[in-house]
Amino acid sequence: MKTETIEELAKGIRNGNRVSLSRAITLAENTLIENQNKAHQLIQLLLPFTGKAKRIAITGVPGVGKSTFIEGFGNLLTQKGLKVAVLAIDPSSSLSGGSILGDKTRMEDLARNENAYIRPSATAGYLGGIASRTYEAMLLCEAAGFDVILIETVGVGQSETLVHEMTDLFLFLQIPGAGDDLQGIKRGIMEMSDIIFVNKVDDFGSEKAKEVKVTLARSLQFLPQKDSSWKRKVLMGSGLTGKGLEEVWTSIEEYFELTTRNGYIQNRRKEQMNLRVKEYIKEKITHRIMVRYEQDNSLENLLHETNPYLLAEKWIQENFKEF
């Protein structure tokens, strides 16, 4: 791909061409160094057109109905004249590296919506419930003119902080039938959450949902105040029927109005950029170190008889004196 082609790709993205956007994200996800460099050139051209979308992370326990919620919520936003991009992350197999990538199937109506774009991506072993190039995909979608970026994560886990760090608002879905499982929700997830939505009210009944809502609201009282000065909210409804989704969007608008006014969002974007710089540095250094190690056969005969920690320490000292 020549520079002219990269410029044409950038132009296509700015014109809202879905094929160009998909090609660009595929390029960014490619692990070859040559393609990575091309992707970075492309993003450099598009950076002036990024940063205006609302970046929202959506997560929840398995079976909570994330895809159904996103489809209903996405359709609501497009009815308001907004353009919505969904970056849906599928877990990869640790053995084959394969991924089901079935989110377009689960969001058929939204996938056909001309004001929506759904991009399933595999985690490819990347931690945090996100794909390794989710940040780049988000920037590309912003450059394509999308107003809201919804990132559907794999699920709740200890490394979920990574998706929290690259987004502006953290939306956590829960179900009324959780029962005692409410006690098992990690404190970190609750602290990160800006809005908690009790989903599937139509399946479990409003009374059960209200009980869960009250329990969650009480739990939030014991958490420290968020740096954004936003007071966490617990809402309830159904992604399937659309109940409560309007209230979710109203709360999101209130959140961005507050955090824009107090300067939190501006600082948040700087933090996101700084964190991505650190990630790039770690990626580059790790890649170069491992390439050198894979090409070094001097330790092969010692692998079966030496403490692996000491062997690694010895190899690092011999190859990287500055360490």
Backbone hydrogen bonds, N-H to C=O, Kabsch-Sander energy under -0.5 kcal/mol:
donor,donor_aa,acceptor,acceptor_aa,energy
6,I,2,K,-1.9
7,E,3,T,-2.3
8,E,4,E,-2.3
9,L,5,T,-2.4
10,A,6,I,-2.4
11,K,7,E,-2.3
12,G,8,E,-2.4
13,I,9,L,-2.3
14,R,10,A,-2.3
15,N,11,K,-1.5
16,G,13,I,-1.7
17,N,12,G,-2.9
18,R,16,G,-0.6
21,L,17,N,-2.0
22,S,18,R,-2.7
23,R,19,V,-2.5
24,A,20,S,-2.2
25,I,21,L,-2.2
26,T,22,S,-2.3
27,L,23,R,-2.1
28,A,24,A,-2.3
29,E,25,I,-2.0
30,N,26,T,-1.0
30,N,27,L,-0.5
36,Q,32,L,-2.4
37,N,33,I,-2.4
38,K,34,E,-1.6
39,A,35,N,-2.4
40,H,36,Q,-2.2
41,Q,37,N,-1.9
42,L,38,K,-2.3
43,I,39,A,-2.6
44,Q,40,H,-2.1
45,L,41,Q,-1.6
46,L,42,L,-1.4
47,L,43,I,-1.6
49,F,46,L,-2.3
50,T,47,L,-2.1
54,K,147,D,-2.5
55,R,53,A,-0.6
56,I,54,K,-0.7
56,I,149,I,-3.0
57,A,169,L,-2.9
58,I,151,I,-2.9
59,T,171,L,-2.2
61,V,173,L,-0.8
64,V,61,V,-1.7
69,F,65,G,-2.4
70,I,66,K,-2.8
71,E,67,S,-2.3
72,G,68,T,-2.2
73,F,69,F,-3.0
74,G,70,I,-3.2
75,N,71,E,-2.2
76,L,72,G,-1.7
77,L,73,F,-2.1
78,T,74,G,-2.1
79,Q,75,N,-1.7
80,K,76,L,-0.7
80,K,77,L,-0.7
81,G,78,T,-1.6
82,L,77,L,-2.1
84,V,82,L,-0.5
84,V,115,N,-2.4
85,A,148,V,-2.6
86,V,117,Y,-3.5
87,L,85,A,-0.5
87,L,150,L,-2.9
88,A,86,V,-0.9
88,A,119,R,-1.2
89,I,87,L,-0.6
89,I,152,E,-2.4
90,D,88,A,-0.5
90,D,121,S,-3.1
93,S,98,G,-2.8
97,G,93,S,-1.4
105,T,102,G,-0.6
106,R,102,G,-1.6
107,M,103,D,-1.2
108,E,105,T,-0.7
111,A,107,M,-2.5
112,R,108,E,-1.2
112,R,109,D,-0.5
113,N,110,L,-1.1
116,A,113,N,-1.8
117,Y,84,V,-2.1
119,R,86,V,-3.2
119,R,117,Y,-0.5
121,S,88,A,-2.5
123,T,90,D,-2.2
126,Y,123,T,-2.0
130,I,127,L,-0.6
134,T,131,A,-1.5
137,A,133,R,-2.4
138,M,134,T,-2.3
139,L,135,Y,-2.0
140,L,136,E,-2.3
141,C,137,A,-2.1
142,E,138,M,-2.0
143,A,139,L,-2.3
144,A,140,L,-1.2
145,G,142,E,-1.7
146,F,141,C,-1.9
147,D,83,K,-1.7
148,V,83,K,-1.9
149,I,54,K,-3.0
150,L,85,A,-3.1
150,L,148,V,-0.6
151,I,56,I,-2.9
151,I,149,I,-0.6
152,E,87,L,-1.7
152,E,150,L,-0.7
153,T,58,I,-2.1
153,T,151,I,-0.7
154,V,129,G,-1.1
156,V,60,G,-0.5
160,E,157,G,-1.6
162,L,159,S,-1.9
163,V,160,E,-0.7
164,H,160,E,-1.4
165,E,161,T,-2.1
166,M,162,L,-0.8
167,T,164,H,-0.8
168,D,55,R,-2.4
169,L,55,R,-1.8
171,L,57,A,-3.1
171,L,169,L,-0.6
172,F,170,F,-0.6
172,F,195,I,-2.6
173,L,59,T,-2.9
173,L,171,L,-0.5
174,Q,197,F,-2.5
178,A,175,I,-1.4
179,G,176,P,-0.8
181,D,178,A,-2.2
182,L,179,G,-1.7
183,Q,180,D,-1.7
184,G,181,D,-1.3
185,I,182,L,-1.0
189,I,186,K,-0.6
190,M,186,K,-1.7
191,E,187,R,-2.5
192,M,188,G,-2.0
193,S,189,I,-1.7
194,D,170,F,-3.1
195,I,170,F,-1.7
196,I,233,K,-2.9
197,F,172,F,-2.4
197,F,195,I,-0.5
198,V,196,I,-0.6
198,V,235,L,-3.2
199,N,174,Q,-3.4
199,N,197,F,-0.9
201,V,237,G,-2.0
203,D,200,K,-1.0
204,F,200,K,-1.7
205,G,201,V,-2.4
209,A,205,G,-1.8
210,K,206,S,-2.5
211,E,207,E,-1.9
212,V,208,K,-2.0
213,K,209,A,-2.5
214,V,210,K,-2.5
215,T,211,E,-2.2
216,L,212,V,-2.7
217,A,213,K,-2.6
218,R,214,V,-2.3
219,S,215,T,-1.9
220,L,216,L,-2.1
221,Q,217,A,-0.8
221,Q,218,R,-0.7
222,F,219,S,-1.3
223,L,220,L,-1.5
226,K,230,W,-0.6
229,S,226,K,-2.0
232,R,230,W,-0.7
233,K,194,D,-1.8
235,L,196,I,-3.2
235,L,233,K,-0.5
237,G,198,V,-2.4
238,S,243,K,-2.7
242,G,238,S,-1.8
245,L,242,G,-1.5
246,E,242,G,-0.5
248,V,244,G,-1.6
249,W,245,L,-2.2
250,T,246,E,-2.2
251,S,247,E,-2.2
252,I,248,V,-2.2
253,E,249,W,-2.5
254,E,250,T,-2.1
255,Y,251,S,-2.3
256,F,252,I,-2.4
257,E,253,E,-2.1
258,L,254,E,-2.3
259,T,255,Y,-2.8
260,T,256,F,-1.7
261,R,257,E,-1.7
262,N,258,L,-2.3
263,G,260,T,-0.5
264,Y,259,T,-0.8
265,I,259,T,-1.8
267,N,263,G,-1.8
268,R,264,Y,-2.6
269,R,265,I,-2.4
270,K,266,Q,-1.4
271,E,267,N,-2.1
272,Q,268,R,-2.4
273,M,269,R,-2.1
274,N,270,K,-2.3
275,L,271,E,-2.6
276,R,272,Q,-1.8
277,V,273,M,-2.0
278,K,274,N,-1.9
279,E,275,L,-2.1
280,Y,276,R,-2.4
281,I,277,V,-2.3
282,K,278,K,-2.4
283,E,279,E,-2.5
284,K,280,Y,-2.8
285,I,281,I,-2.5
286,T,282,K,-2.6
287,H,283,E,-2.5
288,R,284,K,-2.3
289,I,285,I,-2.4
290,M,286,T,-2.6
291,V,287,H,-2.2
292,R,288,R,-1.9
293,Y,289,I,-2.2
294,E,290,M,-2.7
295,Q,291,V,-1.3
296,D,293,Y,-1.4
297,N,295,Q,-0.7
300,E,297,N,-1.0
302,L,299,L,-1.5
303,L,299,L,-0.7
303,L,300,E,-0.8
305,E,302,L,-1.2
306,T,302,L,-1.0
311,L,307,N,-2.4
312,A,308,P,-2.3
313,E,309,Y,-2.4
314,K,310,L,-2.5
315,W,311,L,-2.4
316,I,312,A,-2.5
317,Q,313,E,-2.2
318,E,314,K,-2.0
319,N,315,W,-1.9
320,F,316,I,-2.9
323,F,320,F,-2.0
